[in-house]
Amino acid sequence: MSEKYNVICIKWGAWYPADDVNKLCSMIKRNTSFDIDFYCFTDRTDGLRSDIIAKPLPKLNVAPEDDKYSYRKEAALCDDNLGGLNGQRVFFFDLDSLIVGNLDDFFRYPEGDKFYIINDWHTKGNTVGQASCYSFVVGTLGFVKSYFEAHPKEVIAKYYTASQEYLSAKVIEQFGHLNFWPKEWFCSFRFHCIPVWPLRLFLTPKMPKNPKLKMIAFHGLPGLDEALKGKWCMEDNDPKCPKGIKKLYKVVRPTPWVADYWK
């Protein structure tokens, strides 16, 4: 009998289409020899592949005005009985993940019930994890969710939209440190693929020459679809779109090689 692993993702509202979930599922299953149970925690199941196990969104027991930003990802997914998976290890991937290498070593890597996350490329030191991909044993992180539920306004006032910083801080508070994946397994599209200014005006982003690379994270903007089309931001009225002088350097050329993997 082959080994089986639990992969999870989360999708709520209309920001991401079902096809993004389908592509993530396809990329992961295509890049491992192991059996995968792929779970999507969502409020919209229409259009999902038949092999995706749809589960209701985990709830944050807070007032509606406090149930915002991405704390539903970095706090609610820490539920002690998430999807009935208590005691089982899960591997979370953001929907803006591009799988570019074999994942067998990745799934084998965790030891015991340790929490693993990407070491954030934008933060000095080892105090913040980049939450595009993390792994934990369900039942070991309930304190992250319960603290947020007890102190939502305090948490939001301190971290605002930086929910991955909140998750990292609570894990360090509980366990003393963060466990990171090997750094050569992950990279950032924005930091490692897009050429520096002003070359990005003329040159297409490049795939890093790293044979050990497993995933490229498209955190923030541009996302996968934006990279394909060569737009930093799809909708000009999106509040996340660069304004003023930032429009001069937050640019990206169309990146056709993304389509070779994102399918």
N, C-alpha and C positions, 0 to 999 in steps of 0.2 A: 504494500500500500504506500503510495507516495505521500509526502508531507503536505499538510494543508495549512494555509495562513489566512488570516482575516485582514482585509484591506477595507478602510472606511473613508468616506468623504461626506461632505455636507453641502446641501443646496437649498436655499430658501428664496422665495419671491421669484421675480422674473429676470434677475440680473444675469444668471447663467442659463443657457438653454439645456434641455435634456441631452442634446448631442455632445456637449462638453463632458458630461458624466460618461456617456457611452464610449467616447474616445479615450478617456482616462482608463476605463475598465479594459478596453482593447489593448492599449499600450502596455499595461501591467501584465496582463495574461500572456501577451505575445513575448514578453521579455523575461519569463521565468519558466523553469521546468516543473515547478510545484503547482499543486492544486490551489486555487484561490477562491475563497468566499468573499465576494465584493459587495459591500453594504453601502447604500446611499441613504443618509438621514435627510428627509426632505418633506415638504408640504405639497409637492407636485410630482406625481409619479408618471404622468403622461409622457410617452415617448421613450421611456427607459428600456434598455435591452431586457430580454426575458431572463437572462442569467444574472441580473443585478437584483440583490435582495434589498427591497425598499423598506425602510423603517421610518416611523414618525419622527419629526424633529424633537430632539431632547428639549425639555422645558426649563427655562430659568424662572424660578418663583420670585419674580420681582414685579414692580409696577410697570405698565406698558412703556412709560417714558424712559425707563432704565434698561429695557430690553432692546439694545441698539448696538451699533458698531459691530465688531466681530466677536463679541464676548460669547455669542451663541456657539462659536467654534472653539475658542480657547478656554471657555468655562463650562458651557453646557455639555460638551462632549466628554468632560471628566466625570460624568455621572457614574456612580458606583455600580449601576446595573445597566449600563449602556447597551441597548438592543438585546438584552438577555445574554450578554457576553461576559458576565462576571467571572473573573479568574482567568480569562483568556487574553493573550496578547493581541493587540490591534496595531495596524500600521496606517497612519493617517497621511493622505496626500491632498493637497489643495487642487482645485480644479484647474488652476493655472500652472500645472506641472507638465513638463515635456520629458517623457522617459526616452532616453537615448542609449541605454546600455543594459546589460543583463543584470537582473535583480537577485539572483540566487544567493550570492554572498551577503547581500543586504538583509534578506529575510533570516539568514542564519546568524547574523551578527549579535543580536541582543543576548545579554546574560541575565539569568534570573528574572526578577521583576523590575529591573532598572528602566528608568525613563530615558529616551534618547531623542535628540533634536539636532538640527543643523546649527552650527556656530554662526551667528549672524555676522555677515560680511561688513555691515555698516557700523558695528559697535566695537569699540576697543575693549579688550579684556574678554573674560569668559562668563559674562553675567547675563547675556541675552541670547535666547535661541530664536532662530528664524523658523517660524511655524509653518512653512510650506510643506514640511514633512517631519513628523514625529511619531514616536511609538511608545506605548505603555501597556501595562496589564490593567484591564478594567477592574476597578475596585481599589486601586492604589492612589488615585488622584481626586477622590471625592472632596477633599478639603479645598481644592481650587474652586469648585462649584459652590460649595456651602458658604465659603467666606464671601464670595461675590454676592450671593443671595442675601446674606446678612448685612453687607456694607456696599450696596451698588453705587450709591452717590459718592461715597468716599473713594472707591476704586476708580470711577470715571473721572472724578476731579483730579486724581493723581496721575492716571495713565491716559486719559482721554481715549483716543482711538488705538493706542498702542497695546492692544490686548495680549500680544505675544510677550511684551515686557512684563505684564501682570502674571501670566502663566509662568514665565521664567523665575520671577521673584518669589512666587509661592513655592515652586519646586526647590529652589535654593534654600528657602526658609525651612522647609521640611527635611530635606536630605543633605544640605550642606554644599551642593554643587550641581552642575548640569553635566550629563554625559552626552558627548557629541559624536555624531557619525564621523567616519574618516573624511577629512576635508576634501580629498580628491574625488569623492563620489558626487559632489554637488557643486553647482555654480549658479551664479545669477546672470540672467540675460542682460539686465541693465548694467551691471558692473563689469562683467567679463566678456560679453559678446559685442556690445555696441562700441564702435571706435570712439576714441576721445575727440573732443571738440578741437578743431573744426572738421576733422576727417569724417565724422559721422554724417556730414552734409553730402558727402560724395561716395562713401564706401559702404557696402553692405555688411551688416553684422556677421561675424564669423563664428563657426562652431569651434570651441576650444580644442586644441590638439592634445587631448588627454584620453588615453585608451581606457582609463579606469572610471571615467565619468559615467554616471548612471542617470542623473536628472538635472535639467536646467529649470530653475525656478523663475517664473514670470510674476514676481511679487510687485504689487502696485501697478504702475503704468510704465511702459506699454505692456499689454497682455498679449496672449497668443494671437488673437485675431488682429490686433493692432499691428503687431510685428509683421504678420503676413502682408498686410495692406500698406505698411509703411506710414502709419499714423501713430503719433504718440497717444492720441486720445480720439476715440471714434466720434463723440458728440461734442461740439464746441460749447454747448451749454452745460456740460457736466462740470460740477464744482471742482472735480479733481483735475480738470484740464489746466495746463500751465497758463499763467496770465503774464501780461507785460513782457519784461525782458526774458523771462523763462522760456517764452516761445522760440527764442533765438537758438537756445542750446538743447532744449528738450525735443529733439527730432530723431527720427529713425528712418532708414531706408527700407523699402520692401525686402523681406527676408524669406525667399521662397523655400529654403531648406527646412523651415519649420514644418511645412506640409509633408515632408518625407517621413516624419515621426508622428505627427499629430493626426492619427487616423485609427 
